[in-house]
Amino acid sequence: MCTIFQTQIFSSEQEEKNIKILENFWPSHSDIDPIILKTAGDWNFLQLIYSTLVEMGSSNTVRPAMAEKLEQNIDGTKWVFYLRKNLKWSDGTKIESHQVMESIQRALQGTTHTQLSNYVESIETNKEHQIIFKMKKTPDNFLNTIAFIDLAIVHPESYKNKTFTWKTPLSGAFTIQSLEKQKIVLIENPYFWDTSTNRIKTATLIKSNVSSKDMELLLKEDFDAVQLSPGFISIQEDLLKLQKKYTLFSGNTDFLFCLTFSRKRIKDKTLDLSIRRFLYFMIYQEFWREQKNSSFRATGLRPPGSMGALSQQEFDKVFLNLKQAKAKIKKIDLLMSKKFRNRSVVVKLIKTLSGLDFKINEITVPSEKYTAIENSGEYDIAVNFLGASESDPDTAWRIYNGSYFPDSAITQEDLNKAQLESNKEIRLNMYKNLEIRSIEQAFFIPLKNEVTYILTSKKVKLDTFLATDWGLQLHKLKYNK
């Protein structure tokens, strides 16, 4: 066995601090089970109340979390995670290795982002408090997958009665003091395993307006940190104003703003392939006509530089070869959440569509009603905002297998075959072929890849190497002396 990493000795020195956060990404509801999380808000929040065996640092790196050491055998068919000694739940009771094992075993049935059963034979534990993965074969992104919050360590009481609850002991940096529609108060978990930093005593999360009002609020009040998508900072002057008061940097998590076609209307042939390709070609070409050299110009469905992303030349070759249909479209029903309507990318989209030879029927609905209306399929195209982190190799393709999206252009078998390919060059080409197939099927239209902005007050320091890939992790904040 070879050791992959071993933990450092942490200091137990602590300093009590209270912080206030303006949070753009809000949990979709209370009592979310990590294995079925749905939104970026769910992901970010669950990171605060749960821990995993290892956690993400920056792109394609992991660091110790509940496991202090990790080993694998030469052929990668056995991975052993050594749990830290004296791990405890937030109520002070001991975290048993069998509880950790059983929590992770639930993920073998599949989670939002993972399908462990494709390459994990079994997950076991022993008297030495080790968690042992016996593998069919190890994909390159295995450790990234283990770091996903989908595989959070949750108390057995949380899922015991088939009704998931947060009222049980937790394994993360914080516990929930109160949870309201617009405000969440978190308090430190005194038994949290990581004592390497000065600890935050209380964290108050204020829900963002997701509008220009956020600018006014940030400049008027003092926040310790805020996480915003760049789409909400629409002009350079606003950015400069914020930089006078806050330290600003961008995270590495990309989001994909795109249009998805109605599943219902694809099935009833209202939006057949020729019409979808026509709309794809017209919208995309018009949308980017004046910004061919823009750094935000999409080059396919994947963020630039990620596994399987096409170069601009490769994308243009596929895109321009799409057969245009001379579709006669009189009207397009465009569905969008009210919170997206004033985003700069959506304003540009509306202007683009208005310049084409058909009428636009805007269906703008409150965010809480959006999902139900989207599922009804009573529209042609919907505006969507999808997570597309470069560390998740199947992000843009896995959505085809979800219940909210059209019939699959890429099957789970396709993804499995690519993910398990050991030759990196071959695997890269396989992913590029999946990308090309996705574009040719025209199930959704990429408009813009976006990067999250994180702002911190001058008194707060955030270790960007450890904290920006997967959202604003509050327990990574440090106070400047």
Number of C-alpha atoms within 10 A of each C-alpha: 13 10 12 10 13 14 13 10 9 11 11 11 10 13 11 10 14 14 17 16 23 23 24 21 21 21 20 16 11 13 14 18 20 23 22 14 20 16 16 20 17 21 22 20 21 22 26 22 25 24 24 24 27 25 24 26 20 19 18 14 15 17 21 24 19 24 24 19 22 24 18 17 12 10 10 16 16 20 23 21 21 22 23 18 13 11 19 20 23 22 14 13 12 14 19 14 20 16 16 25 20 17 20 23 17 14 20 20 11 16 17 16 20 20 16 21 15 20 20 18 15 15 17 17 19 11 7 9 18 22 23 20 21 18 20 16 18 21 18 15 15 14 18 18 21 20 22 23 27 25 26 26 25 27 21 15 15 19 16 10 9 8 10 17 17 18 11 17 22 25 28 26 27 27 24 17 13 11 12 10 11 12 17 17 17 23 18 24 25 17 21 21 21 16 17 15 17 18 25 24 18 19 22 19 22 20 19 20 15 20 16 14 10 19 17 11 14 18 15 9 7 14 21 20 26 23 22 20 18 17 21 20 19 14 11 8 10 15 14 12 13 16 15 11 16 23 17 20 15 17 21 22 22 23 21 23 22 20 23 23 23 27 24 19 17 19 12 9 11 13 20 13 16 17 20 24 25 20 22 23 20 15 21 19 15 17 21 18 10 9 11 13 10 9 10 16 18 25 21 27 26 27 24 20 10 15 20 24 25 25 15 15 10 14 20 14 11 16 20 11 10 18 12 16 14 9 12 10 13 9 12 15 16 22 26 23 19 17 14 22 17 16 19 15 18 18 12 14 19 15 12 17 19 12 12 13 11 13 14 15 13 15 15 15 17 12 13 11 11 17 13 10 15 22 15 13 18 16 21 21 25 22 22 19 18 17 18 24 22 24 22 20 20 23 17 20 22 20 18 20 15 12 10 16 19 20 16 16 19 18 14 16 10 13 17 15 13 22 23 17 17 13 9 13 10 12 18 18 16 20 24 21 15 22 23 21 14 20 22 19 16 24 25 25 26 23 25 24 24 20 20 22 22 23 25 21 18 15 12 17 17 24 12 18 14 19 20 25 23 25 21 28 18 21 23 19 22 18 17 9 6
